[in-house]
Structure formats: structure tokens, C-alpha cells
Amino acid sequence: MSDAAQPTAAEVRAAADAVKTALDRHLEAVERRTGDDDPAVFDAFNALAAAAEVYDELLYDRYDEVTPFEIPGAEDSLPPYEGPEEPHALSVLIRRDYAVAQPARLLAQAQRLADLDPEGHEGDGAPIVAGGVHAALGVLFGEYEADEIASRHTEFGLEEGDSTLWVTAVEELAEPGEWLGAPFEDADPALVVCRFDASSVFDDDEPDVEPGGVVRERA
């Protein structure tokens, strides 16, 4: 960055003052909070995060220095709850990512299942390996429930990635087949009652939670 593009010392000072003001307002909102999901606290938090980010950037650009603050992003917190106070139904949304770490193991397990029940799997009798990983995954997930695969993933040659589970409140149960065409299209964080996230990024940050997991729930 050229000297002409660098922020002035006055701009850095003004950004620092903005952080102080935002910090005071955040504390005031916390002191006056009306509940765990008080929107005033949520707004003050976001304002403080924005002010700190601006200050951090200007401080670095001007002085090549950083702050010790780490503000969690929007994905690390739930927005204010906007669902029904007394939900009569719920939706559980689950995403689990896996890497095919050992294709040979996956193919062997799928072939074993196909051999045990040759009529239960489509095909012309050719070995599963001929269809590759795509065919093996079809056999595996057709045989086992998702929770069982999650608990036995290493046995199937899979390696866990990130996962999340959202429990969302809804006014009433959807009609049969209503959302099957786009099951995750209406996922709304504002309707989340609680969620469980598992990721290796949490291993060092959440020592009081089961390794790899972070639970976020509303009171």
C-alpha cells in the first residue's frame, strides 16, 4: 500500500474512539437486556463487531499492527428468534460431510453387502468395483441409516468433515410430500430452537464441550 492510500493517524484515532463508544453501548444493552434473545443486545454486538473490524483494518494499514480481538462472524451466532412461542411441530435439518478417505475399503464393504443380498441391489451381477465409488455409496446408504453410518464411518472408509443439526420450530406439520422437491430451501436460522455443530475448528476453542462439538440453543 502506498503512503497516499494509508489512513491518517486521525482516522485510526477516530476508529478507536468508535470502538470505545460501541463497547459502552454494548455494555449498556447487556445491563438492560430483557431476555436471552434481546434484539438490542444483538444489534449492539453487531455494531461493536463492525467497529472493531474497521479499527483493526485501519490500525494494520497505518501501523502494520494488529489487535488481540477475535470477533465471531455472523455464522457463529443465532439471530433473534422469530418463530412461534409455542410451536406445534418441528423440523430437524441435518448435514454431515464425509471424505472418501479409503475407496478400497468402501468398495469392499459395499461388495460384501451386495454379496449377502444380491437381489436387494440393482445391477447385472457385475462386481461393485465396476461401478466405482458412486455405486458403492448407493449400496452403503441404501443399507444403513444415516446415524449408523455416522457412528461407523471409519469402518466404511469415510472420514468425517463438518456437520450440523438444526431443530427448527414450525406452526404446523407440512403436508405429506409438500417439501420433498426442495427439502432445505426454507431453512431459516431465525426459526432455530437449538443447533449442534461439529467441526475440528472448535477443538481448541470449546474445552467444556464434547471434542469437536458446539451446541447453540435458546432458553
ChimeraX commands (.cxc) that place a marker at each C-alpha (Angstrom):
marker #1 position 0.00,0.00,0.00 radius 0.5
marker #1 position 1.35,3.45,-0.91 radius 0.5
marker #1 position 1.69,6.20,1.64 radius 0.5
marker #1 position -1.05,8.15,-0.16 radius 0.5
marker #1 position -3.52,5.30,0.33 radius 0.5
marker #1 position -2.75,4.79,4.01 radius 0.5
marker #1 position -5.26,6.03,6.58 radius 0.5
marker #1 position -4.21,9.04,8.61 radius 0.5
marker #1 position -3.39,8.89,12.28 radius 0.5
marker #1 position -6.56,10.88,12.92 radius 0.5
marker #1 position -8.65,8.25,11.12 radius 0.5
marker #1 position -7.14,5.49,13.21 radius 0.5
marker #1 position -7.82,7.50,16.39 radius 0.5
marker #1 position -11.42,8.11,15.29 radius 0.5
marker #1 position -11.88,4.36,14.68 radius 0.5
marker #1 position -10.50,3.62,18.15 radius 0.5
marker #1 position -12.97,6.11,19.65 radius 0.5
marker #1 position -15.78,4.40,17.72 radius 0.5
marker #1 position -14.81,1.09,19.31 radius 0.5
marker #1 position -14.93,2.66,22.77 radius 0.5
marker #1 position -18.37,4.09,22.09 radius 0.5
marker #1 position -19.65,0.78,20.70 radius 0.5
marker #1 position -18.23,-1.04,23.72 radius 0.5
marker #1 position -20.08,1.27,26.11 radius 0.5
marker #1 position -23.32,0.84,24.19 radius 0.5
marker #1 position -22.94,-2.92,24.17 radius 0.5
marker #1 position -22.45,-2.98,27.95 radius 0.5
marker #1 position -25.47,-0.72,28.43 radius 0.5
marker #1 position -27.60,-3.02,26.26 radius 0.5
marker #1 position -26.44,-6.06,28.23 radius 0.5
marker #1 position -27.23,-4.35,31.52 radius 0.5
marker #1 position -30.76,-3.52,30.30 radius 0.5
marker #1 position -31.41,-6.78,28.50 radius 0.5
marker #1 position -34.94,-8.15,28.74 radius 0.5
marker #1 position -34.10,-11.76,27.90 radius 0.5
marker #1 position -31.63,-14.07,26.23 radius 0.5
marker #1 position -32.80,-13.02,22.76 radius 0.5
marker #1 position -32.99,-9.27,23.37 radius 0.5
marker #1 position -32.63,-7.65,19.90 radius 0.5
marker #1 position -30.96,-4.57,21.44 radius 0.5
marker #1 position -28.08,-6.74,22.67 radius 0.5
marker #1 position -27.85,-8.45,19.29 radius 0.5
marker #1 position -27.71,-5.10,17.48 radius 0.5
marker #1 position -25.14,-3.70,19.92 radius 0.5
marker #1 position -23.00,-6.79,19.46 radius 0.5
marker #1 position -23.04,-6.40,15.69 radius 0.5
marker #1 position -22.19,-2.69,15.98 radius 0.5
marker #1 position -19.25,-3.49,18.26 radius 0.5
marker #1 position -18.03,-6.19,15.88 radius 0.5
marker #1 position -18.22,-3.81,12.92 radius 0.5
marker #1 position -16.40,-1.02,14.76 radius 0.5
marker #1 position -13.66,-3.40,15.92 radius 0.5
marker #1 position -13.18,-4.71,12.40 radius 0.5
marker #1 position -12.78,-1.21,10.98 radius 0.5
marker #1 position -10.29,-0.26,13.71 radius 0.5
marker #1 position -8.32,-3.46,13.19 radius 0.5
marker #1 position -8.01,-2.81,9.45 radius 0.5
marker #1 position -7.02,0.84,9.83 radius 0.5
marker #1 position -4.52,0.04,12.57 radius 0.5
marker #1 position -2.86,-2.55,10.37 radius 0.5
marker #1 position -2.85,-0.32,7.28 radius 0.5
marker #1 position -1.36,2.62,9.15 radius 0.5
marker #1 position 0.98,0.98,11.64 radius 0.5
marker #1 position 1.30,-2.63,10.48 radius 0.5
marker #1 position -0.10,-3.66,13.88 radius 0.5
marker #1 position -2.98,-5.93,14.88 radius 0.5
marker #1 position -5.38,-6.18,17.82 radius 0.5
marker #1 position -5.82,-9.20,20.12 radius 0.5
marker #1 position -9.56,-9.26,19.44 radius 0.5
marker #1 position -11.31,-12.01,17.55 radius 0.5
marker #1 position -14.94,-11.19,16.80 radius 0.5
marker #1 position -17.05,-14.22,15.82 radius 0.5
marker #1 position -18.73,-13.90,12.47 radius 0.5
marker #1 position -22.44,-14.00,11.78 radius 0.5
marker #1 position -22.29,-17.74,11.19 radius 0.5
marker #1 position -21.11,-18.24,14.78 radius 0.5
marker #1 position -24.28,-16.90,16.41 radius 0.5
marker #1 position -28.01,-17.24,16.02 radius 0.5
marker #1 position -30.17,-14.27,15.02 radius 0.5
marker #1 position -33.10,-13.27,17.25 radius 0.5
marker #1 position -35.74,-16.00,17.36 radius 0.5
marker #1 position -38.77,-15.20,15.22 radius 0.5
marker #1 position -40.65,-18.48,15.40 radius 0.5
marker #1 position -43.86,-19.36,17.22 radius 0.5
marker #1 position -43.78,-19.08,21.02 radius 0.5
marker #1 position -45.47,-22.47,21.34 radius 0.5
marker #1 position -44.51,-24.47,18.24 radius 0.5
marker #1 position -46.85,-27.32,17.39 radius 0.5
marker #1 position -44.35,-29.05,15.12 radius 0.5
marker #1 position -40.65,-29.08,14.36 radius 0.5
marker #1 position -38.25,-29.83,11.55 radius 0.5
marker #1 position -34.84,-31.40,12.12 radius 0.5
marker #1 position -32.32,-30.46,9.43 radius 0.5
marker #1 position -29.06,-32.41,9.29 radius 0.5
marker #1 position -25.96,-32.04,7.19 radius 0.5
marker #1 position -22.91,-34.29,7.54 radius 0.5
marker #1 position -19.87,-34.08,5.28 radius 0.5
marker #1 position -17.56,-37.03,4.61 radius 0.5
marker #1 position -14.39,-37.53,2.60 radius 0.5
marker #1 position -13.92,-40.86,0.87 radius 0.5
marker #1 position -10.60,-41.49,2.59 radius 0.5
marker #1 position -10.23,-45.17,1.70 radius 0.5
marker #1 position -12.03,-46.02,-1.55 radius 0.5
marker #1 position -10.85,-49.63,-1.45 radius 0.5
marker #1 position -12.42,-50.15,1.98 radius 0.5
marker #1 position -15.66,-48.52,0.83 radius 0.5
marker #1 position -15.81,-50.75,-2.26 radius 0.5
marker #1 position -15.08,-53.87,-0.21 radius 0.5
marker #1 position -17.84,-53.10,2.29 radius 0.5
marker #1 position -20.34,-52.39,-0.48 radius 0.5
marker #1 position -19.39,-55.61,-2.27 radius 0.5
marker #1 position -19.89,-57.58,0.95 radius 0.5
marker #1 position -23.39,-56.16,1.30 radius 0.5
marker #1 position -24.20,-56.91,-2.33 radius 0.5
marker #1 position -22.96,-60.48,-1.95 radius 0.5
marker #1 position -25.12,-61.02,1.15 radius 0.5
marker #1 position -28.25,-59.84,-0.68 radius 0.5
marker #1 position -27.67,-59.97,-4.44 radius 0.5
marker #1 position -31.37,-59.49,-5.20 radius 0.5
marker #1 position -31.59,-56.45,-2.99 radius 0.5
marker #1 position -29.23,-54.39,-5.14 radius 0.5
marker #1 position -29.84,-53.33,-8.73 radius 0.5
marker #1 position -27.33,-54.32,-11.38 radius 0.5
marker #1 position -26.43,-57.04,-13.81 radius 0.5
marker #1 position -24.34,-59.08,-11.40 radius 0.5
marker #1 position -21.15,-57.16,-12.12 radius 0.5
marker #1 position -18.93,-56.50,-9.10 radius 0.5
marker #1 position -19.50,-53.25,-7.25 radius 0.5
marker #1 position -15.97,-52.14,-8.11 radius 0.5
marker #1 position -17.08,-51.89,-11.74 radius 0.5
marker #1 position -19.48,-49.14,-10.74 radius 0.5
marker #1 position -16.85,-47.37,-8.65 radius 0.5
marker #1 position -17.37,-45.19,-5.61 radius 0.5
marker #1 position -20.71,-43.89,-6.93 radius 0.5
marker #1 position -22.25,-47.38,-6.92 radius 0.5
marker #1 position -20.65,-48.26,-3.57 radius 0.5
marker #1 position -22.12,-45.18,-1.89 radius 0.5
marker #1 position -25.55,-46.09,-3.25 radius 0.5
marker #1 position -25.29,-49.56,-1.71 radius 0.5
marker #1 position -23.97,-48.26,1.61 radius 0.5
marker #1 position -26.55,-45.52,2.14 radius 0.5
marker #1 position -29.30,-47.78,0.87 radius 0.5
marker #1 position -28.49,-50.36,3.52 radius 0.5
marker #1 position -27.77,-48.28,6.62 radius 0.5
marker #1 position -29.47,-45.39,8.37 radius 0.5
marker #1 position -27.56,-42.11,8.35 radius 0.5
marker #1 position -26.95,-42.28,12.11 radius 0.5
marker #1 position -25.40,-45.74,11.81 radius 0.5
marker #1 position -23.10,-44.56,9.04 radius 0.5
marker #1 position -22.10,-41.64,11.26 radius 0.5
marker #1 position -21.12,-43.98,14.08 radius 0.5
marker #1 position -19.32,-46.47,11.80 radius 0.5
marker #1 position -17.89,-44.16,9.14 radius 0.5
marker #1 position -14.27,-45.31,9.57 radius 0.5
marker #1 position -15.39,-48.89,9.01 radius 0.5
marker #1 position -16.71,-47.78,5.61 radius 0.5
marker #1 position -13.60,-45.89,4.60 radius 0.5
marker #1 position -15.09,-42.45,5.25 radius 0.5
marker #1 position -13.56,-39.52,7.12 radius 0.5
marker #1 position -15.75,-37.04,8.97 radius 0.5
marker #1 position -15.91,-33.42,7.93 radius 0.5
marker #1 position -18.10,-30.71,9.43 radius 0.5
marker #1 position -21.66,-31.48,10.49 radius 0.5
marker #1 position -24.61,-29.54,11.80 radius 0.5
marker #1 position -28.08,-30.32,13.12 radius 0.5
marker #1 position -30.80,-27.67,13.33 radius 0.5
marker #1 position -34.01,-28.10,15.29 radius 0.5
marker #1 position -36.43,-25.54,13.85 radius 0.5
marker #1 position -39.89,-24.65,15.09 radius 0.5
marker #1 position -42.87,-24.53,12.73 radius 0.5
marker #1 position -46.51,-23.66,13.23 radius 0.5
marker #1 position -47.80,-26.96,11.89 radius 0.5
marker #1 position -46.56,-30.13,10.26 radius 0.5
marker #1 position -46.14,-29.90,6.49 radius 0.5
marker #1 position -48.45,-31.86,4.22 radius 0.5
marker #1 position -47.05,-35.21,3.02 radius 0.5
marker #1 position -44.71,-34.62,0.09 radius 0.5
marker #1 position -45.00,-30.84,0.37 radius 0.5
marker #1 position -41.29,-30.04,0.65 radius 0.5
marker #1 position -39.66,-33.14,-0.86 radius 0.5
marker #1 position -38.75,-31.27,-4.04 radius 0.5
marker #1 position -36.60,-28.74,-2.14 radius 0.5
marker #1 position -36.16,-30.00,1.44 radius 0.5
marker #1 position -33.69,-27.32,2.61 radius 0.5
marker #1 position -35.00,-24.32,0.71 radius 0.5
marker #1 position -36.88,-22.86,3.68 radius 0.5
marker #1 position -34.14,-23.35,6.30 radius 0.5
marker #1 position -34.36,-20.18,8.39 radius 0.5
marker #1 position -31.86,-19.50,11.22 radius 0.5
marker #1 position -34.44,-17.27,12.89 radius 0.5
marker #1 position -36.64,-20.34,13.49 radius 0.5
marker #1 position -33.88,-22.42,15.09 radius 0.5
marker #1 position -34.69,-23.59,18.61 radius 0.5
marker #1 position -31.28,-25.21,19.06 radius 0.5
marker #1 position -28.46,-26.48,16.90 radius 0.5
marker #1 position -25.43,-28.72,17.25 radius 0.5
marker #1 position -22.31,-28.03,15.18 radius 0.5
marker #1 position -19.33,-30.36,14.95 radius 0.5
marker #1 position -16.06,-29.22,13.39 radius 0.5
marker #1 position -12.36,-29.55,14.06 radius 0.5
marker #1 position -12.16,-25.74,14.27 radius 0.5
marker #1 position -13.88,-25.96,17.67 radius 0.5
marker #1 position -11.44,-28.43,19.21 radius 0.5
marker #1 position -9.25,-25.77,20.83 radius 0.5
marker #1 position -11.99,-23.20,21.45 radius 0.5
marker #1 position -14.60,-25.15,23.42 radius 0.5
marker #1 position -12.84,-27.22,26.12 radius 0.5
marker #1 position -16.06,-27.75,28.12 radius 0.5
marker #1 position -17.96,-29.28,25.20 radius 0.5
marker #1 position -17.52,-32.73,23.72 radius 0.5
marker #1 position -14.45,-32.52,21.42 radius 0.5
marker #1 position -15.35,-31.20,18.00 radius 0.5
marker #1 position -18.79,-30.06,19.04 radius 0.5
marker #1 position -20.51,-26.80,19.84 radius 0.5
marker #1 position -24.12,-26.56,20.97 radius 0.5
marker #1 position -26.07,-23.36,20.42 radius 0.5
marker #1 position -29.54,-23.25,21.91 radius 0.5
marker #1 position -32.13,-20.75,23.06 radius 0.5
marker #1 position -33.51,-20.61,26.55 radius 0.5
marker link #1:1,2 radius 0.2
marker link #1:2,3 radius 0.2
marker link #1:3,4 radius 0.2
marker link #1:4,5 radius 0.2
marker link #1:5,6 radius 0.2
marker link #1:6,7 radius 0.2
marker link #1:7,8 radius 0.2
marker link #1:8,9 radius 0.2
marker link #1:9,10 radius 0.2
marker link #1:10,11 radius 0.2
marker link #1:11,12 radius 0.2
marker link #1:12,13 radius 0.2
marker link #1:13,14 radius 0.2
marker link #1:14,15 radius 0.2
marker link #1:15,16 radius 0.2
marker link #1:16,17 radius 0.2
marker link #1:17,18 radius 0.2
marker link #1:18,19 radius 0.2
marker link #1:19,20 radius 0.2
marker link #1:20,21 radius 0.2
marker link #1:21,22 radius 0.2
marker link #1:22,23 radius 0.2
marker link #1:23,24 radius 0.2
marker link #1:24,25 radius 0.2
marker link #1:25,26 radius 0.2
marker link #1:26,27 radius 0.2
marker link #1:27,28 radius 0.2
marker link #1:28,29 radius 0.2
marker link #1:29,30 radius 0.2
marker link #1:30,31 radius 0.2
marker link #1:31,32 radius 0.2
marker link #1:32,33 radius 0.2
marker link #1:33,34 radius 0.2
marker link #1:34,35 radius 0.2
marker link #1:35,36 radius 0.2
marker link #1:36,37 radius 0.2
marker link #1:37,38 radius 0.2
marker link #1:38,39 radius 0.2
marker link #1:39,40 radius 0.2
marker link #1:40,41 radius 0.2
marker link #1:41,42 radius 0.2
marker link #1:42,43 radius 0.2
marker link #1:43,44 radius 0.2
marker link #1:44,45 radius 0.2
marker link #1:45,46 radius 0.2
marker link #1:46,47 radius 0.2
marker link #1:47,48 radius 0.2
marker link #1:48,49 radius 0.2
marker link #1:49,50 radius 0.2
marker link #1:50,51 radius 0.2
marker link #1:51,52 radius 0.2
marker link #1:52,53 radius 0.2
marker link #1:53,54 radius 0.2
marker link #1:54,55 radius 0.2
marker link #1:55,56 radius 0.2
marker link #1:56,57 radius 0.2
marker link #1:57,58 radius 0.2
marker link #1:58,59 radius 0.2
marker link #1:59,60 radius 0.2
marker link #1:60,61 radius 0.2
marker link #1:61,62 radius 0.2
marker link #1:62,63 radius 0.2
marker link #1:63,64 radius 0.2
marker link #1:64,65 radius 0.2
marker link #1:65,66 radius 0.2
marker link #1:66,67 radius 0.2
marker link #1:67,68 radius 0.2
marker link #1:68,69 radius 0.2
marker link #1:69,70 radius 0.2
marker link #1:70,71 radius 0.2
marker link #1:71,72 radius 0.2
marker link #1:72,73 radius 0.2
marker link #1:73,74 radius 0.2
marker link #1:74,75 radius 0.2
marker link #1:75,76 radius 0.2
marker link #1:76,77 radius 0.2
marker link #1:77,78 radius 0.2
marker link #1:78,79 radius 0.2
marker link #1:79,80 radius 0.2
marker link #1:80,81 radius 0.2
marker link #1:81,82 radius 0.2
marker link #1:82,83 radius 0.2
marker link #1:83,84 radius 0.2
marker link #1:84,85 radius 0.2
marker link #1:85,86 radius 0.2
marker link #1:86,87 radius 0.2
marker link #1:87,88 radius 0.2
marker link #1:88,89 radius 0.2
marker link #1:89,90 radius 0.2
marker link #1:90,91 radius 0.2
marker link #1:91,92 radius 0.2
marker link #1:92,93 radius 0.2
marker link #1:93,94 radius 0.2
marker link #1:94,95 radius 0.2
marker link #1:95,96 radius 0.2
marker link #1:96,97 radius 0.2
marker link #1:97,98 radius 0.2
marker link #1:98,99 radius 0.2
marker link #1:99,100 radius 0.2
marker link #1:100,101 radius 0.2
marker link #1:101,102 radius 0.2
marker link #1:102,103 radius 0.2
marker link #1:103,104 radius 0.2
marker link #1:104,105 radius 0.2
marker link #1:105,106 radius 0.2
marker link #1:106,107 radius 0.2
marker link #1:107,108 radius 0.2
marker link #1:108,109 radius 0.2
marker link #1:109,110 radius 0.2
marker link #1:110,111 radius 0.2
marker link #1:111,112 radius 0.2
marker link #1:112,113 radius 0.2
marker link #1:113,114 radius 0.2
marker link #1:114,115 radius 0.2
marker link #1:115,116 radius 0.2
marker link #1:116,117 radius 0.2
marker link #1:117,118 radius 0.2
marker link #1:118,119 radius 0.2
marker link #1:119,120 radius 0.2
marker link #1:120,121 radius 0.2
marker link #1:121,122 radius 0.2
marker link #1:122,123 radius 0.2
marker link #1:123,124 radius 0.2
marker link #1:124,125 radius 0.2
marker link #1:125,126 radius 0.2
marker link #1:126,127 radius 0.2
marker link #1:127,128 radius 0.2
marker link #1:128,129 radius 0.2
marker link #1:129,130 radius 0.2
marker link #1:130,131 radius 0.2
marker link #1:131,132 radius 0.2
marker link #1:132,133 radius 0.2
marker link #1:133,134 radius 0.2
marker link #1:134,135 radius 0.2
marker link #1:135,136 radius 0.2
marker link #1:136,137 radius 0.2
marker link #1:137,138 radius 0.2
marker link #1:138,139 radius 0.2
marker link #1:139,140 radius 0.2
marker link #1:140,141 radius 0.2
marker link #1:141,142 radius 0.2
marker link #1:142,143 radius 0.2
marker link #1:143,144 radius 0.2
marker link #1:144,145 radius 0.2
marker link #1:145,146 radius 0.2
marker link #1:146,147 radius 0.2
marker link #1:147,148 radius 0.2
marker link #1:148,149 radius 0.2
marker link #1:149,150 radius 0.2
marker link #1:150,151 radius 0.2
marker link #1:151,152 radius 0.2
marker link #1:152,153 radius 0.2
marker link #1:153,154 radius 0.2
marker link #1:154,155 radius 0.2
marker link #1:155,156 radius 0.2
marker link #1:156,157 radius 0.2
marker link #1:157,158 radius 0.2
marker link #1:158,159 radius 0.2
marker link #1:159,160 radius 0.2
marker link #1:160,161 radius 0.2
marker link #1:161,162 radius 0.2
marker link #1:162,163 radius 0.2
marker link #1:163,164 radius 0.2
marker link #1:164,165 radius 0.2
marker link #1:165,166 radius 0.2
marker link #1:166,167 radius 0.2
marker link #1:167,168 radius 0.2
marker link #1:168,169 radius 0.2
marker link #1:169,170 radius 0.2
marker link #1:170,171 radius 0.2
marker link #1:171,172 radius 0.2
marker link #1:172,173 radius 0.2
marker link #1:173,174 radius 0.2
marker link #1:174,175 radius 0.2
marker link #1:175,176 radius 0.2
marker link #1:176,177 radius 0.2
marker link #1:177,178 radius 0.2
marker link #1:178,179 radius 0.2
marker link #1:179,180 radius 0.2
marker link #1:180,181 radius 0.2
marker link #1:181,182 radius 0.2
marker link #1:182,183 radius 0.2
marker link #1:183,184 radius 0.2
marker link #1:184,185 radius 0.2
marker link #1:185,186 radius 0.2
marker link #1:186,187 radius 0.2
marker link #1:187,188 radius 0.2
marker link #1:188,189 radius 0.2
marker link #1:189,190 radius 0.2
marker link #1:190,191 radius 0.2
marker link #1:191,192 radius 0.2
marker link #1:192,193 radius 0.2
marker link #1:193,194 radius 0.2
marker link #1:194,195 radius 0.2
marker link #1:195,196 radius 0.2
marker link #1:196,197 radius 0.2
marker link #1:197,198 radius 0.2
marker link #1:198,199 radius 0.2
marker link #1:199,200 radius 0.2
marker link #1:200,201 radius 0.2
marker link #1:201,202 radius 0.2
marker link #1:202,203 radius 0.2
marker link #1:203,204 radius 0.2
marker link #1:204,205 radius 0.2
marker link #1:205,206 radius 0.2
marker link #1:206,207 radius 0.2
marker link #1:207,208 radius 0.2
marker link #1:208,209 radius 0.2
marker link #1:209,210 radius 0.2
marker link #1:210,211 radius 0.2
marker link #1:211,212 radius 0.2
marker link #1:212,213 radius 0.2
marker link #1:213,214 radius 0.2
marker link #1:214,215 radius 0.2
marker link #1:215,216 radius 0.2
marker link #1:216,217 radius 0.2
marker link #1:217,218 radius 0.2
marker link #1:218,219 radius 0.2
view
